[in-house]
Amino acid sequence: MMEEMMKWEKLLSSKRLGQEDMQKRSDDRTEFQRDYDRLIFSAPFRRLQNKTQVFPLPGSIFVHNRLTHSLEVSSVGRSLGNDISRLILQKHPELYSTHFTELGNIVSAACLAHDLGNPPFGHSGEKAIGTYFSEGNGQFLKDYICPETGDGLSPQEWEDIIHFEGNANAFRLLTHHFKGRRKGGFVMTYSTLASIVKYPFSSDLAGDKRKFGFFRSEVEDYERIAKELGILKRPSPKGSICYARHPLVYLVEAADDICYEVMDIEDAHKLKLLTTEETKRLFLAYFSKEQQKHIKERMNQLVDDVNEQVVYLRSCVINCLEQQCVRVFIENENAILGGTFEGSLIEHMEELPRKAYEQCERIAYKKIYHCKDVVDIEIAGYKVITTLTDLMVQAATHSDRAFSQLLINRVSTQYDILAPTLYERIMAVLDYISGMTDVFAIDLYRKINGMSLPDV
């Protein structure tokens, strides 16, 4: 019996969520280029410029924020998509009649969108939201019946909020019908939307890693997309939802993995958390002795500028990792289409670059992610997000109180804090909190706590 396989012809669709019957536009842009443009010009994308990537913002030395990271991931993603498109079309020329030549554009747009759902203060903000419900004041909601809505949270809805996840929130942001916004959210193409869902299963399957792909409120949207694209459904317990990954998810993931690991090392060098020699040693380890010899000859031409030497090394490493991931994808195309490929593309690289990557991970964990400045912003961010979430949840569940009304009046009308069900109210609160920039969250925290007042 032949294994079930996903088909490229179905996986690449320009159909738009919320505008399924839309007629083709008259200008020269493809639908996937339109996805990219919609994201670039959107307010949620602009807000990424003031969301922490790793290091505190702003500083006298420019380091990456969520916006610059997303642009770089998009650039690497486009290269991955273009290279894989070229190689697979050589094997399967019949795919020229599909959207396969657009692979680079689809991956590039998905990469732009992959971090849109992340709250302020990086992973600290993400964790603060989830643990507010699982460990903090929000625990009362588990068995709570809201007197205003007359209902409580189902077990599945409870799993959504205690495992709050930026990836699932990005899918919600792109698909949810917020008040005053056209149906279907951003009205993105099915293939771009499917390409950002890194963990295509429901929150009750999140496990210890706390990762999942879509909230209960967006399950129907994902299932509609999966059915249209022919994404394989996986066996799961009753009430749970689980799918194989869309193949392009592996490319979005690889572009993200490449950029955050390599660029964090470069930023650490700029901030003097790593010496020049340490940084060079980490980057040169990706290459054979013969390759190192050629790279060092080129670096000697930049002898007067240490930063330029590191930049050149970084570009060599990104190129190496990109080529490795392309090779892994091509060699495992059938397993990826069959939903049986395990792990990430990075994990299947050749031994030399894989070990070098793992060494960068160890150094980053030890010297970057646990350095004082990073930990300090995580502590502060945790406090800010926990406080704001608590106040807004109290407002959503007790809207008749005077202070609750003041808080609700401050929230944009697109967030339906007074929705007819408790789950919708809590999700509206999380939409509001996660959409904030670092600076906005800090400013609101200070004002609510009486630490600062508006200019008069």
BADO-231245 format. One record per residue (C-alpha): residue number from 1; x, z, y. Coordinates in Angstrom, 2 decimals. Example, Ala and Ser with C-alpha at 12.3 -4.5 7.8 and 13.67 -1.06 7.14 Angstrom:
# residues 2
(seza 1,(12.30,7.80,-4.50))
(seza 2,(13.67,7.14,-1.06))
# end
This chain:
# residues 456
(seza 1,(0.00,0.00,0.00))
(seza 2,(1.44,-1.05,3.37))
(seza 3,(2.01,1.65,5.96))
(seza 4,(-0.27,1.51,8.97))
(seza 5,(1.54,0.11,12.00))
(seza 6,(0.81,-0.12,15.69))
(seza 7,(0.86,-3.65,17.10))
(seza 8,(2.67,-4.65,20.27))
(seza 9,(-0.12,-7.11,21.05))
(seza 10,(-2.57,-4.20,21.39))
(seza 11,(-0.17,-1.57,22.73))
(seza 12,(0.44,-3.50,25.95))
(seza 13,(-2.80,-3.78,27.89))
(seza 14,(-3.42,-4.35,31.60))
(seza 15,(-6.93,-2.89,31.36))
(seza 16,(-7.48,-0.16,33.97))
(seza 17,(-9.08,3.21,33.30))
(seza 18,(-12.22,3.34,35.42))
(seza 19,(-12.17,-0.39,36.18))
(seza 20,(-12.32,-1.88,32.70))
(seza 21,(-14.27,-4.93,33.87))
(seza 22,(-12.06,-5.61,36.89))
(seza 23,(-11.30,-9.27,37.59))
(seza 24,(-7.65,-10.38,37.91))
(seza 25,(-6.31,-10.20,41.48))
(seza 26,(-5.20,-13.30,43.33))
(seza 27,(-1.69,-12.29,44.50))
(seza 28,(1.54,-12.60,42.51))
(seza 29,(1.95,-8.96,41.46))
(seza 30,(1.24,-8.11,37.86))
(seza 31,(-1.04,-5.19,37.03))
(seza 32,(1.95,-3.08,36.00))
(seza 33,(3.71,-3.78,39.29))
(seza 34,(0.51,-2.59,40.96))
(seza 35,(0.78,0.66,39.00))
(seza 36,(4.28,1.16,40.37))
(seza 37,(3.18,0.42,43.94))
(seza 38,(0.16,2.74,43.75))
(seza 39,(2.42,5.57,42.66))
(seza 40,(5.12,4.94,45.29))
(seza 41,(2.58,5.02,48.12))
(seza 42,(0.59,8.00,46.82))
(seza 43,(0.55,11.47,48.39))
(seza 44,(1.35,13.29,45.10))
(seza 45,(4.48,11.16,44.73))
(seza 46,(5.60,11.86,48.31))
(seza 47,(5.14,15.59,47.73))
(seza 48,(7.82,15.44,45.03))
(seza 49,(10.44,15.33,47.81))
(seza 50,(9.79,19.03,48.38))
(seza 51,(9.57,20.20,44.78))
(seza 52,(12.52,21.84,43.09))
(seza 53,(14.32,19.92,40.34))
(seza 54,(16.94,22.56,39.44))
(seza 55,(18.74,23.78,42.52))
(seza 56,(17.09,25.46,45.55))
(seza 57,(15.87,23.20,48.36))
(seza 58,(16.93,22.39,51.00))
(seza 59,(20.68,22.92,51.28))
(seza 60,(23.64,21.75,53.29))
(seza 61,(24.80,19.79,50.23))
(seza 62,(22.21,17.27,49.10))
(seza 63,(21.16,17.69,45.48))
(seza 64,(18.30,16.26,43.50))
(seza 65,(14.67,17.08,44.07))
(seza 66,(11.74,15.87,41.98))
(seza 67,(11.40,12.70,44.06))
(seza 68,(15.01,11.51,43.77))
(seza 69,(15.00,12.45,40.09))
(seza 70,(11.83,10.42,39.47))
(seza 71,(13.27,7.37,41.25))
(seza 72,(16.45,7.54,39.18))
(seza 73,(14.50,7.99,35.94))
(seza 74,(12.40,4.96,36.93))
(seza 75,(15.54,2.88,37.46))
(seza 76,(17.00,3.83,34.07))
(seza 77,(13.59,3.32,32.45))
(seza 78,(13.37,-0.21,33.84))
(seza 79,(16.79,-1.03,32.34))
(seza 80,(15.78,0.37,28.96))
(seza 81,(12.52,-1.60,28.99))
(seza 82,(14.14,-4.86,30.07))
(seza 83,(16.93,-4.66,27.48))
(seza 84,(14.53,-3.83,24.65))
(seza 85,(12.12,-6.55,25.75))
(seza 86,(14.90,-9.13,25.65))
(seza 87,(16.13,-8.09,22.19))
(seza 88,(12.71,-7.81,20.55))
(seza 89,(11.59,-11.14,21.99))
(seza 90,(14.61,-12.72,20.28))
(seza 91,(13.25,-11.40,16.95))
(seza 92,(9.57,-11.97,17.73))
(seza 93,(9.21,-14.95,20.11))
(seza 94,(5.45,-14.94,19.47))
(seza 95,(5.28,-11.89,21.76))
(seza 96,(6.01,-14.12,24.77))
(seza 97,(2.26,-14.72,24.93))
(seza 98,(1.64,-10.97,25.46))
(seza 99,(2.67,-8.54,28.20))
(seza 100,(5.97,-7.91,26.40))
(seza 101,(8.06,-9.40,29.19))
(seza 102,(6.59,-6.63,31.39))
(seza 103,(8.10,-3.81,29.33))
(seza 104,(10.53,-2.85,32.10))
(seza 105,(7.76,-2.66,34.70))
(seza 106,(5.52,-0.53,32.48))
(seza 107,(8.28,1.97,31.65))
(seza 108,(9.44,2.06,35.27))
(seza 109,(5.94,2.93,36.52))
(seza 110,(5.46,5.57,33.81))
(seza 111,(8.80,7.13,34.75))
(seza 112,(7.68,7.40,38.37))
(seza 113,(4.60,9.31,37.21))
(seza 114,(6.11,11.56,34.56))
(seza 115,(6.68,14.58,36.86))
(seza 116,(3.61,14.29,39.10))
(seza 117,(1.88,17.21,37.40))
(seza 118,(4.71,19.71,37.79))
(seza 119,(3.91,22.71,40.02))
(seza 120,(6.29,24.08,42.68))
(seza 121,(9.57,25.74,41.64))
(seza 122,(10.22,23.64,38.56))
(seza 123,(9.75,25.12,35.12))
(seza 124,(9.51,28.61,36.61))
(seza 125,(6.25,27.65,38.34))
(seza 126,(4.94,26.07,35.14))
(seza 127,(5.70,29.20,33.15))
(seza 128,(4.26,31.47,35.85))
(seza 129,(0.86,29.77,35.58))
(seza 130,(0.68,29.99,31.79))
(seza 131,(1.86,33.58,31.57))
(seza 132,(-0.49,34.69,34.35))
(seza 133,(-3.29,34.06,31.84))
(seza 134,(-1.51,35.07,28.61))
(seza 135,(0.32,38.17,29.91))
(seza 136,(-0.82,38.93,33.47))
(seza 137,(-3.97,39.63,35.43))
(seza 138,(-5.61,36.47,34.14))
(seza 139,(-6.06,37.94,30.65))
(seza 140,(-9.50,39.16,31.73))
(seza 141,(-10.77,35.56,31.52))
(seza 142,(-10.41,35.31,27.74))
(seza 143,(-13.71,37.08,27.03))
(seza 144,(-15.16,36.91,30.54))
(seza 145,(-18.66,35.67,31.35))
(seza 146,(-18.78,34.54,34.95))
(seza 147,(-21.88,35.94,36.70))
(seza 148,(-21.98,32.92,39.01))
(seza 149,(-21.77,30.16,36.39))
(seza 150,(-23.25,32.09,33.45))
(seza 151,(-20.58,30.90,31.02))
(seza 152,(-17.07,31.70,29.81))
(seza 153,(-14.09,29.84,28.42))
(seza 154,(-14.19,28.35,24.93))
(seza 155,(-11.21,29.08,22.62))
(seza 156,(-9.95,25.53,23.26))
(seza 157,(-10.23,25.92,27.04))
(seza 158,(-8.38,29.22,26.84))
(seza 159,(-5.55,27.47,24.98))
(seza 160,(-5.35,24.93,27.83))
(seza 161,(-4.65,27.50,30.52))
(seza 162,(-2.33,29.85,28.62))
(seza 163,(-0.16,26.84,27.68))
(seza 164,(-0.36,25.16,31.11))
(seza 165,(1.91,22.12,30.87))
(seza 166,(3.19,19.75,33.56))
(seza 167,(2.99,16.70,31.30))
(seza 168,(-0.68,17.30,30.53))
(seza 169,(-1.27,17.96,34.21))
(seza 170,(0.28,14.61,35.16))
(seza 171,(-2.18,12.85,32.84))
(seza 172,(-5.01,14.83,34.46))
(seza 173,(-3.85,13.97,37.97))
(seza 174,(-3.76,10.26,37.13))
(seza 175,(-7.13,10.16,35.35))
(seza 176,(-9.32,12.95,36.68))
(seza 177,(-12.23,12.17,39.01))
(seza 178,(-11.56,14.61,41.84))
(seza 179,(-14.27,15.07,44.47))
(seza 180,(-14.20,12.21,46.95))
(seza 181,(-11.87,10.10,44.78))
(seza 182,(-12.92,6.93,42.99))
(seza 183,(-13.82,7.23,39.33))
(seza 184,(-10.84,7.11,36.99))
(seza 185,(-8.35,8.83,39.29))
(seza 186,(-5.50,6.46,40.21))
(seza 187,(-7.15,3.70,38.12))
(seza 188,(-3.90,3.02,36.25))
(seza 189,(-3.44,0.61,33.35))
(seza 190,(-4.00,1.95,29.85))
(seza 191,(-0.40,1.25,28.80))
(seza 192,(1.18,3.05,31.75))
(seza 193,(-1.04,6.10,31.16))
(seza 194,(-0.26,6.22,27.44))
(seza 195,(3.46,5.95,28.16))
(seza 196,(3.61,9.30,29.98))
(seza 197,(1.93,11.35,27.23))
(seza 198,(5.00,12.85,25.61))
(seza 199,(3.07,15.28,23.40))
(seza 200,(-0.09,13.43,22.28))
(seza 201,(-2.00,16.39,20.89))
(seza 202,(-4.33,19.12,22.15))
(seza 203,(-3.25,22.53,23.46))
(seza 204,(-4.21,24.46,20.31))
(seza 205,(-1.34,22.62,18.57))
(seza 206,(1.18,23.50,21.33))
(seza 207,(2.93,26.19,19.29))
(seza 208,(5.93,28.18,20.52))
(seza 209,(7.23,25.29,22.64))
(seza 210,(4.02,25.45,24.73))
(seza 211,(3.88,21.65,24.92))
(seza 212,(0.83,19.40,24.67))
(seza 213,(-0.41,16.16,26.17))
(seza 214,(-3.87,16.52,27.69))
(seza 215,(-6.37,19.19,28.71))
(seza 216,(-9.82,19.34,27.10))
(seza 217,(-11.22,17.82,30.29))
(seza 218,(-9.22,14.61,29.66))
(seza 219,(-9.52,14.33,25.86))
(seza 220,(-12.16,11.60,26.07))
(seza 221,(-9.99,9.56,28.45))
(seza 222,(-6.98,9.76,26.14))
(seza 223,(-9.03,8.91,23.05))
(seza 224,(-10.52,5.89,24.81))
(seza 225,(-7.01,4.71,25.74))
(seza 226,(-5.67,5.38,22.23))
(seza 227,(-8.50,3.45,20.60))
(seza 228,(-8.04,0.48,22.93))
(seza 229,(-4.26,0.36,22.35))
(seza 230,(-4.41,1.04,18.61))
(seza 231,(-2.38,4.25,18.78))
(seza 232,(-2.35,5.88,15.35))
(seza 233,(-4.37,9.04,14.91))
(seza 234,(-2.77,11.86,12.96))
(seza 235,(-4.45,14.38,10.61))
(seza 236,(-5.20,17.64,12.42))
(seza 237,(-7.30,20.79,11.97))
(seza 238,(-10.99,20.60,12.85))
(seza 239,(-11.45,20.66,16.62))
(seza 240,(-7.86,19.57,17.28))
(seza 241,(-6.66,16.15,18.41))
(seza 242,(-3.34,14.62,17.38))
(seza 243,(-1.91,11.10,17.74))
(seza 244,(1.37,9.31,17.19))
(seza 245,(3.31,8.57,20.35))
(seza 246,(2.89,5.29,22.16))
(seza 247,(6.29,3.61,21.53))
(seza 248,(7.14,3.42,25.24))
(seza 249,(6.99,7.22,25.47))
(seza 250,(10.39,7.23,23.74))
(seza 251,(11.84,5.16,26.58))
(seza 252,(10.34,7.35,29.32))
(seza 253,(11.66,10.41,27.50))
(seza 254,(15.13,8.87,27.09))
(seza 255,(15.34,7.89,30.77))
(seza 256,(14.38,11.44,31.75))
(seza 257,(16.85,13.00,29.28))
(seza 258,(19.68,10.78,30.53))
(seza 259,(19.05,11.46,34.21))
(seza 260,(18.47,15.18,34.22))
(seza 261,(21.47,15.96,32.01))
(seza 262,(23.96,13.66,33.72))
(seza 263,(22.74,14.23,37.29))
(seza 264,(22.64,18.02,36.87))
(seza 265,(26.33,17.91,35.94))
(seza 266,(27.09,15.82,39.04))
(seza 267,(25.07,18.19,41.26))
(seza 268,(26.88,21.17,39.74))
(seza 269,(30.19,19.53,40.70))
(seza 270,(28.99,19.05,44.28))
(seza 271,(28.00,22.71,44.45))
(seza 272,(31.35,23.76,42.90))
(seza 273,(29.71,25.34,39.88))
(seza 274,(31.93,23.02,37.85))
(seza 275,(35.48,22.06,38.76))
(seza 276,(36.52,18.42,39.07))
(seza 277,(38.56,18.71,35.89))
(seza 278,(35.65,20.24,33.96))
(seza 279,(33.33,17.50,35.16))
(seza 280,(35.75,14.70,34.30))
(seza 281,(36.36,16.18,30.87))
(seza 282,(32.62,16.40,30.15))
(seza 283,(32.01,12.79,31.20))
(seza 284,(35.08,11.27,29.54))
(seza 285,(34.09,12.86,26.22))
(seza 286,(31.39,10.19,25.81))
(seza 287,(34.06,7.53,25.27))
(seza 288,(36.73,6.58,22.76))
(seza 289,(40.41,6.88,23.74))
(seza 290,(40.59,3.15,24.38))
(seza 291,(37.51,3.25,26.61))
(seza 292,(38.89,6.30,28.44))
(seza 293,(42.08,4.42,29.20))
(seza 294,(40.15,1.61,30.88))
(seza 295,(37.94,4.05,32.81))
(seza 296,(40.94,6.06,34.05))
(seza 297,(42.61,2.88,35.31))
(seza 298,(39.52,2.16,37.38))
(seza 299,(39.37,5.75,38.60))
(seza 300,(42.97,5.57,39.80))
(seza 301,(41.82,3.00,42.34))
(seza 302,(39.59,5.77,43.79))
(seza 303,(42.36,8.36,43.82))
(seza 304,(41.68,9.56,47.38))
(seza 305,(38.02,10.34,46.81))
(seza 306,(37.26,12.84,44.04))
(seza 307,(33.50,12.53,44.54))
(seza 308,(33.66,8.76,44.11))
(seza 309,(35.61,9.25,40.90))
(seza 310,(32.85,11.49,39.57))
(seza 311,(30.19,9.02,40.71))
(seza 312,(31.97,6.21,38.86))
(seza 313,(32.27,8.34,35.74))
(seza 314,(28.60,9.27,35.95))
(seza 315,(27.61,5.59,36.15))
(seza 316,(29.71,4.85,33.05))
(seza 317,(28.01,7.67,31.15))
(seza 318,(24.50,6.53,32.12))
(seza 319,(25.36,2.99,30.99))
(seza 320,(26.72,4.33,27.70))
(seza 321,(23.61,6.42,27.03))
(seza 322,(21.29,3.57,27.99))
(seza 323,(23.00,1.20,25.53))
(seza 324,(22.89,3.84,22.80))
(seza 325,(19.16,4.44,23.27))
(seza 326,(18.44,0.72,23.21))
(seza 327,(20.32,0.42,19.91))
(seza 328,(18.43,3.35,18.37))
(seza 329,(15.06,1.96,19.47))
(seza 330,(15.76,-1.53,18.10))
(seza 331,(17.07,-0.20,14.79))
(seza 332,(14.03,2.06,14.38))
(seza 333,(11.33,-0.24,15.75))
(seza 334,(9.29,-0.19,12.54))
(seza 335,(9.42,3.61,12.22))
(seza 336,(8.39,3.95,15.86))
(seza 337,(5.47,1.53,15.40))
(seza 338,(4.52,3.34,12.21))
(seza 339,(4.53,6.73,13.92))
(seza 340,(7.13,8.11,11.49))
(seza 341,(10.17,8.28,13.80))
(seza 342,(11.26,11.89,14.26))
(seza 343,(12.92,13.38,17.33))
(seza 344,(14.14,11.64,20.48))
(seza 345,(16.31,8.54,20.88))
(seza 346,(19.11,10.77,22.23))
(seza 347,(19.17,12.76,18.98))
(seza 348,(19.86,9.59,16.96))
(seza 349,(22.82,8.31,18.99))
(seza 350,(26.24,7.73,17.43))
(seza 351,(28.27,10.87,16.83))
(seza 352,(30.69,10.63,19.78))
(seza 353,(28.15,10.29,22.63))
(seza 354,(25.71,12.63,20.89))
(seza 355,(28.28,15.40,20.67))
(seza 356,(29.31,14.81,24.29))
(seza 357,(25.66,15.06,25.35))
(seza 358,(25.22,18.29,23.39))
(seza 359,(28.32,19.72,25.07))
(seza 360,(26.83,18.88,28.49))
(seza 361,(23.64,20.68,27.41))
(seza 362,(25.59,23.81,26.46))
(seza 363,(27.58,23.85,29.70))
(seza 364,(24.45,23.23,31.78))
(seza 365,(22.63,26.09,30.06))
(seza 366,(25.53,28.46,30.62))
(seza 367,(26.86,27.50,34.06))
(seza 368,(23.94,25.75,35.80))
(seza 369,(20.53,26.94,34.63))
(seza 370,(21.65,30.58,34.62))
(seza 371,(23.67,30.57,37.84))
(seza 372,(22.59,33.05,40.53))
(seza 373,(21.01,30.56,42.96))
(seza 374,(18.91,28.93,40.24))
(seza 375,(17.77,32.27,38.80))
(seza 376,(16.93,33.58,42.29))
(seza 377,(14.65,30.62,43.04))
(seza 378,(12.99,31.05,39.63))
(seza 379,(12.31,34.74,40.33))
(seza 380,(10.93,34.03,43.81))
(seza 381,(8.90,31.06,42.58))
(seza 382,(7.45,33.09,39.73))
(seza 383,(6.26,35.76,42.16))
(seza 384,(4.81,33.24,44.63))
(seza 385,(2.91,31.21,42.03))
(seza 386,(1.62,34.27,40.16))
(seza 387,(0.30,35.80,43.38))
(seza 388,(-1.39,32.61,44.61))
(seza 389,(-2.92,31.92,41.18))
(seza 390,(-4.31,35.46,40.99))
(seza 391,(-5.89,35.31,44.44))
(seza 392,(-7.44,31.89,43.86))
(seza 393,(-8.77,32.80,40.40))
(seza 394,(-10.41,35.89,41.90))
(seza 395,(-11.92,33.70,44.61))
(seza 396,(-13.24,31.20,42.06))
(seza 397,(-14.82,33.91,39.88))
(seza 398,(-16.17,36.05,42.76))
(seza 399,(-16.95,33.54,45.48))
(seza 400,(-19.51,35.85,47.13))
(seza 401,(-16.78,38.19,48.38))
(seza 402,(-15.72,37.89,52.01))
(seza 403,(-12.01,37.35,51.30))
(seza 404,(-12.86,34.83,48.56))
(seza 405,(-14.85,32.79,51.04))
(seza 406,(-11.90,32.76,53.45))
(seza 407,(-9.58,31.49,50.72))
(seza 408,(-12.04,28.87,49.47))
(seza 409,(-12.54,27.55,53.01))
(seza 410,(-8.79,26.92,53.18))
(seza 411,(-8.80,24.69,50.08))
(seza 412,(-9.22,20.92,50.40))
(seza 413,(-12.70,19.76,49.40))
(seza 414,(-11.27,17.51,46.66))
(seza 415,(-10.70,20.68,44.59))
(seza 416,(-14.09,21.80,43.29))
(seza 417,(-13.47,25.56,43.32))
(seza 418,(-17.25,26.15,43.11))
(seza 419,(-17.87,23.83,40.15))
(seza 420,(-20.81,24.60,37.83))
(seza 421,(-18.69,25.87,34.89))
(seza 422,(-15.97,28.51,34.73))
(seza 423,(-13.48,26.11,33.09))
(seza 424,(-13.95,23.55,35.86))
(seza 425,(-13.41,26.26,38.47))
(seza 426,(-10.18,27.48,36.86))
(seza 427,(-8.91,23.93,36.47))
(seza 428,(-9.68,23.25,40.14))
(seza 429,(-7.56,26.29,41.04))
(seza 430,(-4.70,24.96,38.91))
(seza 431,(-5.06,21.50,40.49))
(seza 432,(-4.71,23.13,43.90))
(seza 433,(-1.73,25.34,42.97))
(seza 434,(0.19,22.67,41.04))
(seza 435,(-0.25,20.14,43.84))
(seza 436,(1.57,22.35,46.35))
(seza 437,(5.13,21.74,47.48))
(seza 438,(7.65,24.59,47.40))
(seza 439,(7.48,25.01,51.17))
(seza 440,(3.67,24.94,51.30))
(seza 441,(3.42,27.55,48.53))
(seza 442,(5.91,29.86,50.27))
(seza 443,(4.17,29.42,53.62))
(seza 444,(0.74,30.17,52.15))
(seza 445,(2.13,33.18,50.26))
(seza 446,(3.59,34.62,53.46))
(seza 447,(0.40,34.09,55.44))
(seza 448,(-1.86,35.59,52.79))
(seza 449,(0.40,38.62,52.55))
(seza 450,(0.52,39.04,56.34))
(seza 451,(4.24,38.25,56.45))
(seza 452,(3.78,35.43,58.97))
(seza 453,(1.04,34.20,61.27))
(seza 454,(0.16,30.72,62.52))
(seza 455,(1.69,29.79,65.88))
(seza 456,(-0.61,30.75,68.73))
# end
